[in-house]
Amino acid sequence: MKPFRSSPALVAALTAAGLLSSLVQTLVIPLIPDFPRLLGTSPTGASWVVTITLLVGAVVTPVSGRLGDLFGKRRAMLLTLAVVFTGSVISALTSSLWPMVIGRGLQGCVIGVIPLALGLFRDELPPPRIGEAIALLSAILGFGAVAGIPLAGLVAEHAEWHVLFWASGGFTLLCALLVALVVPESQPPAARRFDVIGTVGLTVGLIGLLLPVVNAGEWGWGSPRTLGLGAAAVLVLLGWGRHQLRTDYPLVDLRMTAQRPVLMTNLATIGIGFAVYTMLFVFPQVLQAPTATGYGFGQSLLRAGMAVVPNGLAALLLTRAAARLVARYGARSAMMVGAAVMAAGYVFIALCMTSVNDFVIAATIIGAGAGIAIAATSSLITDAVPVTETASANGVNTLMRSVGGAVASAVLALILTHTTVKVGAATLPSREGVRTAFTVAAAAAVIGLMFTAFVPGNRSMPSNSSANSTVDQAKRKSIRRISAGRHRRDAHISVPS
C-alpha cells in the first residue's frame, strides 16, 4: 500500500501514535489500589503491572531508533504497534498476574514510537515545519499522560475493567492504519548492524536492578537474594558499558553521553523523570483511598483522575513561557527553576493533605515545574552536541527519563507497600508512607536541580546555530581569499547557507 503523502496527515498520524504512547503508560494507574484483588496477588506483585511497562519502554527507546535506522522508520513503527496490539489483547483476556505483566510489558513497547516519530518528522517535513511538529508532539505527550487517568477512570467506572485494554487495542489498530496510509518509508542506511548483545545487556541489567528494589520489602534489604541480584546487575551493566565502547555500532553512544554537559543533563533528567511520575502514581491512590485511612478522600476513579488534569494543563499553558525563559536566561537556569518549582509542589502537598483542593493546587505547581524543566532539557542537549548527533543525544535523554519513571515506580511501590494500614479486609498505604513518597519525590527534584547546576553555563556552550554561523563565515572568508589569489582582484562570492 503506497502511503498518501501529506505533511498535515503525517503529523496527525504520528501525533496520534504519540497520544497512544502517553495513554498506555497511565492506563492502569486508576486501578492500582484494586489490582491485588483483581489479579489475586500482593500489592508488591501488582506493582509490576506498572513497573514492567516503564522498564520495557526504557529499553525499547534506543532499540526502536536503531531498528528504524536499519529497516526503515515506518516499518519499525508498524512492527512496534503490532507488538503493542498483541500486549493489549493478552491483558484484555487475563485476570492473572503474570499474563498481565507480560501483556503490559508488550504494551510498554509503545514508548518506542516517540524516537521513530521524531525521526520521521526530520526525514519527511520541510525544515520550517519540523519545530512545530515536535512541539505539538511534546504537548500531546504531556497532556495525554494526565488526561489518560480520568479517561481510564471513566471507562473503569461504567464498564468491566478489561474494556480498558480492548479500547487501547482498538486505538492501536487505528494508529497503525493511519501510519500505513499516510507515512512514507524512510531509506535505511547501508552497512549497519543491530547491537543484539547491547540490547540484551541493557535489558538484563535494568531488570536486575529493579527486581530487588521492588521485592526488597519481602526479601529483606540484606538478604543474599537482594544483594546478589543487585551486584550481578551492576556487573552486567559494567560489561554492557564496556561492550558499548568497543563495538562499531553501539546501542547507546557512551562517549557522547560521557561529555559533561550531556552527562549532567541526563543525570538531572532521571531525577526529573522520577518526580514527574510520582504525581501520576501516588495522587490518584491517595484521592481514591477511603477516609478511614486518615488521609484518603474516597473519590471515584473519575473524580480522582480529574483532580490531576491541571498538571497537564499547566505544562501545556506554560510551554510558551518556558520558551521565553530559556531564550532570556538560558536552558540551564530554566531547568533549575522548573526543578525547584516541582520540589516546592511536593513540599506543599507533604505538609498540606487536608482537602482535594490541596492536591489540585499541588498538581498544578508540579505540572508547571515539569513543563519548564522538560522544555529546557532538549535545549541543553541540543546545545551540547554536534548537529549530526542531536537526534541520538535526545533519544538517550528520553531513555533517562524513562529510567527515572521506572525507578520511581519501583521505589514508590516499595515505600507504599512497606508502610501500610488495615482498613477492613484491605491493606492500604499509611499516611506516613504517602508523606515519605512525597518527600522522596521532592528530594529527586532537588537532585535534578543539583546535577543541572553542574552543566556548563550557556556561554561555554555555543548553540548549534551560532556554530553553524561561524562556520559559514569562515567558509566565505576562505573562498574570498582563494578567489582573490586566483584572479588578482577582490571578488564577492555568495555562499548559500
C-alpha positions as a printed Julia matrix, in Angstrom:
497×3 Matrix{Float64}:
   0.0     0.0     0.0
   1.52    3.29   -1.1
   1.2     6.0     1.58
  -0.69    9.18    0.81
   1.96   11.91    1.14
   0.73   14.96    3.01
   2.53   16.89    5.73
  -0.59   17.6     7.83
  -1.73   13.98    7.51
   1.71   12.71    8.5
   1.82   15.0    11.55
  -1.69   13.89   12.55
  -0.82   10.19   12.24
   2.42   10.45   14.22
   0.81   12.68   16.84
  -1.93   10.08   17.3
   0.78    7.47   17.86
   2.33    9.78   20.47
  -1.04   10.15   22.2
  -1.33    6.34   22.29
   2.09    6.18   23.93
   1.12    8.52   26.77
  -2.29    6.93   27.29
  -0.9     3.4    27.56
   1.56    4.47   30.26
  -1.21    5.81   32.54
  -3.92    3.35   31.51
  -3.82    1.26   34.69
  -2.98    3.92   37.28
  -6.61    4.35   38.48
  -6.77    0.58   39.07
  -3.57    0.31   41.16
  -5.43    0.1    44.52
  -7.68   -2.66   43.12
  -5.1    -4.79   41.32
  -4.25   -7.02   44.32
  -7.93   -8.05   44.45
  -8.5    -8.13   40.68
  -5.4   -10.2    39.97
  -5.3   -12.24   43.15
  -1.83  -11.08   44.2
   0.03   -8.99   46.76
   0.5    -5.22   46.42
   4.17   -5.85   45.64
   3.28   -8.26   42.84
   0.64   -5.9    41.47
   3.2    -3.08   41.26
   4.87   -4.94   38.38
   1.83   -4.2    36.21
   3.05   -0.59   36.16
   6.8    -1.07   36.57
   7.19   -3.51   33.66
   5.67   -1.03   31.19
   8.16    1.69   32.13
  11.06   -0.76   32.23
  10.34   -2.11   28.74
   9.86    1.44   27.5
  13.29    2.4    28.83
  14.92   -0.45   26.91
  12.85   -0.04   23.75
  13.61    3.68   23.34
  17.12    3.21   21.91
  16.24   -0.13   20.33
  13.38    1.23   18.24
  15.53    4.07   16.95
  18.23    1.64   15.85
  15.66   -0.66   14.18
  14.31    2.38   12.34
  17.81    3.17   11.08
  18.33   -0.4     9.91
  14.97   -1.35    8.42
  13.11    1.93    7.93
  11.23    4.03   10.48
   7.74    3.38    9.09
   8.33   -0.37    9.09
   9.74   -0.26   12.62
   6.76    1.77   13.84
   4.25   -0.67   12.33
   6.12   -3.56   13.95
   6.06   -1.74   17.29
   2.32   -1.1    17.05
   1.74   -4.78   16.22
   3.57   -5.76   19.42
   1.55   -3.23   21.41
  -1.71   -4.61   19.99
  -0.65   -8.13   20.99
   0.03   -6.93   24.53
  -3.37   -5.23   24.69
  -5.15   -8.43   23.69
  -3.2   -10.53   26.22
  -4.04   -8.06   29.01
  -7.7    -7.94   27.96
  -8.03  -11.73   28.14
  -6.46  -12.38   31.55
  -7.2   -11.85   35.22
  -3.95  -13.41   36.44
  -0.8   -11.54   37.44
   1.94  -12.89   35.18
  -0.02  -12.95   31.92
  -1.0    -9.36   32.77
   2.66   -8.47   33.39
   3.6   -10.0    30.02
   0.81   -8.09   28.27
   1.73   -4.83   29.94
   5.39   -5.42   29.07
   4.48   -5.76   25.4
   2.35   -2.62   25.69
   5.41   -0.81   27.06
   6.98   -1.08   23.6
   4.67    1.78   22.59
   7.19    4.25   24.07
   9.43    3.31   21.17
   7.2     5.17   18.71
   8.46    8.52   20.06
  12.03    8.44   18.66
  10.63    6.97   15.42
   8.1     9.81   15.13
  10.8    12.41   15.76
  12.98   10.82   13.11
  10.14   10.77   10.59
   9.45   14.45   11.26
  13.07   15.24   10.43
  13.07   13.0     7.34
   9.75   13.99    5.76
   8.81   17.52    6.79
  10.19   20.78    5.37
  12.54   22.48    7.87
  10.07   25.24    8.88
   7.52   22.6     9.92
   9.81   20.33   11.95
   9.91   22.53   15.07
   6.14   22.99   15.06
   5.55   19.25   14.71
   7.94   18.37   17.53
   6.33   21.0    19.8
   2.87   19.59   19.04
   4.02   16.04   19.79
   5.61   17.13   23.08
   2.42   18.91   24.14
   0.31   15.87   23.28
   2.61   13.58   25.26
   2.36   15.74   28.37
  -1.36   16.27   28.21
  -2.17   12.69   27.22
  -0.3    11.26   30.2
  -2.53   13.2    32.58
  -5.79   13.11   30.61
  -5.49    9.33   30.37
  -6.09    8.94   34.1
  -9.65   10.37   34.24
 -10.44    8.75   30.89
  -9.39    5.35   32.22
 -11.34    6.05   35.41
 -14.46    6.89   33.43
 -14.25    3.65   31.46
 -13.49    1.54   34.53
 -16.41    3.04   36.46
 -19.01    2.37   33.77
 -17.7    -0.85   32.23
 -15.82   -4.01   33.12
 -12.14   -3.15   33.67
 -10.87   -5.33   30.81
 -12.57   -2.87   28.44
  -9.61   -0.54   29.04
  -7.32   -2.96   27.26
  -9.75   -3.66   24.44
 -10.05    0.09   23.92
  -6.27    0.54   23.87
  -6.06   -2.31   21.36
  -8.62   -0.62   19.13
  -6.78    2.7    19.29
  -3.54    0.89   18.46
  -5.11   -0.57   15.31
  -6.35    2.89   14.33
  -2.85    4.36   14.75
  -1.34    1.52   12.71
  -3.85    2.14    9.93
  -3.05    5.87    9.88
   0.68    5.2     9.77
   0.27    2.67    6.96
  -1.84    5.1     4.93
   0.0     8.4     5.26
   3.59    7.8     6.45
   6.2     7.14    3.72
   9.07    4.73    4.26
  12.47    6.17    5.06
  15.55    4.84    3.31
  17.67    2.82    5.77
  21.42    3.4     5.66
  23.66    0.62    4.42
  26.31   -1.43    6.26
  24.93   -1.13    9.77
  24.32   -3.86   12.33
  21.87   -4.2    15.19
  23.55   -4.47   18.61
  21.9    -7.63   19.97
  24.43   -8.02   22.81
  23.88   -4.4    23.87
  20.11   -4.82   23.87
  20.26   -8.0    25.98
  22.77   -6.45   28.35
  20.71   -3.31   28.93
  17.54   -5.36   29.48
  19.14   -7.8    31.94
  20.93   -5.01   33.79
  17.86   -2.83   34.29
  15.66   -5.77   35.33
  18.38   -6.95   37.71
  18.48   -3.53   39.36
  14.73   -3.05   39.67
  13.79   -6.58   40.75
  15.5    -6.41   44.17
  14.26   -2.84   44.7
  10.63   -3.88   44.14
  10.89   -7.06   46.25
  13.3    -5.91   48.97
  10.38   -5.39   51.35
   9.59   -9.11   51.17
  13.11  -10.49   50.68
  14.87   -8.12   53.08
  17.41   -5.46   52.09
  20.28   -7.52   53.47
  19.15  -10.88   52.11
  21.51  -12.81   49.78
  18.91  -12.67   47.02
  18.6    -8.86   47.15
  22.34   -8.21   47.4
  23.24  -10.91   44.89
  20.85   -9.68   42.21
  21.91   -6.08   42.74
  25.61   -6.94   42.48
  25.01   -9.1    39.4
  23.09   -6.27   37.74
  25.93   -3.83   38.37
  28.42   -6.27   36.83
  26.16   -6.79   33.81
  25.81   -3.04   33.26
  29.57   -2.54   33.58
  30.1    -5.25   30.96
  27.4    -3.66   28.82
  29.18   -0.31   29.04
  32.49   -1.88   28.01
  30.78   -3.5    25.05
  29.18   -0.2    24.0
  32.61    1.46   23.97
  34.18   -1.3    21.87
  31.52   -2.03   19.27
  31.33   -0.16   15.98
  27.54    0.31   16.13
  26.58    0.75   19.8
  23.03    0.85   21.06
  23.96    3.94   23.12
  26.94    6.16   22.27
  28.54    6.32   25.71
  31.41    8.54   24.56
  28.95   11.24   23.63
  26.92   10.79   26.81
  30.1    11.0    28.92
  30.65   14.62   27.91
  30.0    16.77   30.96
  27.06   18.84   29.62
  25.27   15.73   28.31
  26.08   13.58   31.34
  24.91   16.15   33.88
  21.73   16.85   31.91
  20.92   13.15   31.66
  21.51   12.57   35.37
  19.28   15.54   36.12
  16.65   14.1    33.77
  16.5    10.88   35.82
  15.57   12.94   38.89
  13.02   14.99   36.94
  11.5    11.82   35.48
  11.22   10.36   38.98
   9.47   13.48   40.27
   7.08   13.67   37.29
   5.96   10.08   37.68
   5.41   10.32   41.45
   2.44   12.62   40.98
   0.83   10.28   38.46
   1.47    7.23   40.64
   0.59    8.48   44.13
  -2.03   11.24   43.78
  -4.83    9.02   42.39
  -4.21    6.41   45.1
  -4.49    8.99   47.88
  -7.61   10.58   46.39
  -9.3     7.19   45.98
  -8.3     5.9    49.43
 -11.21    5.63   51.9
 -11.48    8.26   54.62
 -10.92    5.51   57.21
  -7.22    5.61   56.34
  -6.99    9.03   57.97
  -5.76   10.73   54.81
  -7.88    9.5    51.88
 -10.89   11.26   50.36
 -12.9     8.35   48.95
 -13.06    9.86   45.47
 -14.3     7.89   42.5
 -11.92    6.86   39.72
 -13.18    9.7    37.54
 -13.01   12.4    40.22
  -9.52   11.31   41.27
  -8.41   11.5    37.67
  -9.93   14.94   37.13
  -8.03   16.26   40.14
  -4.69   15.68   38.39
  -5.71   17.09   34.99
  -4.46   20.6    35.98
  -0.97   19.09   35.98
  -1.08   18.57   32.22
  -2.9    21.83   31.59
  -0.26   23.8    33.49
   2.51   22.16   31.47
   0.69   22.98   28.22
  -0.1    26.57   29.1
   3.48   27.27   30.21
   5.05   25.96   27.0
   5.46   29.44   25.5
   6.53   30.97   28.82
   9.13   28.22   29.21
  10.49   29.0    25.74
  10.84   32.68   26.69
  12.55   31.71   29.94
  15.04   29.56   28.04
  15.69   32.32   25.5
  16.22   35.03   28.12
  18.03   33.24   30.94
  19.37   30.08   29.3
  18.26   26.47   29.37
  20.29   25.62   32.47
  18.63   28.33   34.57
  15.2    27.38   33.23
  15.67   23.72   34.13
  16.83   24.66   37.64
  13.74   26.84   38.08
  11.5    24.02   36.88
  13.08   21.52   39.27
  12.76   23.96   42.18
   9.07   24.54   41.41
   8.43   20.78   41.34
  10.18   20.33   44.69
   8.07   23.16   46.14
   4.9    21.42   44.94
   5.83   18.21   46.74
   6.81   20.03   49.93
   3.45   21.79   49.83
   1.42   18.57   49.49
   3.53   16.74   52.08
   2.58   19.44   54.6
  -0.99   20.05   53.4
  -3.05   16.92   52.76
  -6.29   18.29   54.16
  -8.53   18.59   51.08
  -8.9    17.61   47.46
  -8.15   21.23   46.54
  -4.69   20.84   48.08
  -3.98   18.07   45.58
  -5.32   20.14   42.7
  -3.02   23.02   43.7
  -0.04   20.7    44.12
  -0.7    19.02   40.77
  -0.77   22.45   39.1
   2.52   23.53   40.73
   4.24   20.26   39.85
   2.92   20.43   36.28
   4.22   23.97   35.87
   7.66   22.95   37.08
   7.7    19.84   34.88
   6.69   21.84   31.82
   9.54   24.3    32.32
  12.13   21.63   33.14
  11.3    19.32   30.24
  11.17   22.2    27.77
  14.67   23.22   28.85
  16.1    19.71   28.63
  16.04   19.47   24.84
  17.79   22.85   24.54
  20.52   21.74   26.94
  21.15   18.55   24.98
  20.98   20.26   21.58
  23.45   22.97   22.63
  25.9    20.39   23.96
  26.33   18.11   20.93
  27.12   18.48   17.22
  24.19   18.93   14.86
  24.67   15.41   13.48
  24.3    13.92   16.98
  21.2    15.85   18.06
  18.7    13.06   17.37
  20.8    10.38   19.05
  21.51   12.54   22.1
  17.84   13.4    22.59
  16.98    9.7    22.27
  19.35    8.88   25.12
  17.81   11.69   27.16
  14.36   10.16   26.59
  15.81    6.87   27.8
  16.97    8.59   31.0
  13.5    10.0    31.61
  12.03    6.52   31.16
  14.59    5.11   33.59
  13.59    7.78   36.11
   9.94    6.79   35.78
  10.74    3.08   36.08
  12.85    3.65   39.18
  10.09    5.82   40.65
   7.53    3.08   40.08
   9.72    0.52   41.85
  10.77    2.75   44.75
   7.29    4.16   45.38
   5.77    0.68   45.28
   8.31   -0.36   47.91
   7.54    2.64   50.11
   3.76    2.33   49.86
   3.68   -1.43   50.43
   6.15   -1.35   53.31
   4.21    1.17   55.45
   0.56    0.11   55.44
  -2.66    0.23   57.44
  -5.57   -2.22   57.57
  -8.97   -0.87   56.5
 -11.4    -3.72   56.84
 -10.0    -6.56   54.78
  -7.9    -4.21   52.61
  -4.24   -3.33   53.14
  -3.52    0.25   52.07
  -0.58    2.67   52.3
  -0.34    4.63   55.55
  -0.22    8.4    55.9
   3.46    8.13   56.82
   4.15    6.12   53.68
   2.41    8.69   51.49
   4.33   11.56   53.08
   7.58    9.65   52.63
   6.77    9.21   48.93
   6.22   12.96   48.51
   9.42   13.72   50.41
  11.42   11.35   48.21
   9.94   12.99   45.09
  10.92   16.43   46.37
  14.43   15.12   47.0
  14.57   13.69   43.46
  13.65   17.11   42.04
  16.35   18.76   44.17
  18.89   16.19   42.97
  17.88   17.06   39.42
  18.45   20.74   40.23
  21.9    19.96   41.67
  23.02   17.99   38.62
  21.75   20.78   36.36
  23.9    23.24   38.28
  26.99   21.31   37.11
  26.07   21.79   33.46
  28.48   24.36   31.97
  26.94   27.78   31.52
  25.4    28.84   28.23
  28.38   30.98   27.27
  30.63   27.95   27.3
  28.24   26.03   25.09
  27.52   27.96   21.92
  24.35   26.92   20.21
  24.44   24.9    17.02
  23.04   27.83   15.12
  25.87   30.04   16.34
  28.42   27.4    15.47
  26.94   26.99   12.03
  27.03   30.77   11.53
  30.71   30.82   12.49
  31.48   28.02   10.05
  29.59   29.81    7.27
  31.55   33.0     7.88
  34.85   31.08    7.77
  33.81   29.43    4.51
  33.0    32.8     2.98
  36.34   34.29    4.03
  38.27   31.28    2.75
  36.55   31.35   -0.62
  37.13   35.08   -0.95
  40.86   34.61   -0.24
  41.13   31.83   -2.84
  39.27   33.88   -5.4
  41.49   36.89   -4.74
  44.59   34.81   -5.21
  43.39   33.37   -8.48
  42.06   36.47  -10.13
  44.31   39.09   -8.52
  41.31   41.14   -7.61
  38.64   41.36   -4.98
  35.66   39.18   -5.66
  32.39   38.86   -3.87
  31.21   35.28   -3.68
  27.79   34.47   -2.27
  27.8    31.18   -0.39
  24.39   29.61    0.23
  23.66   28.75    3.85
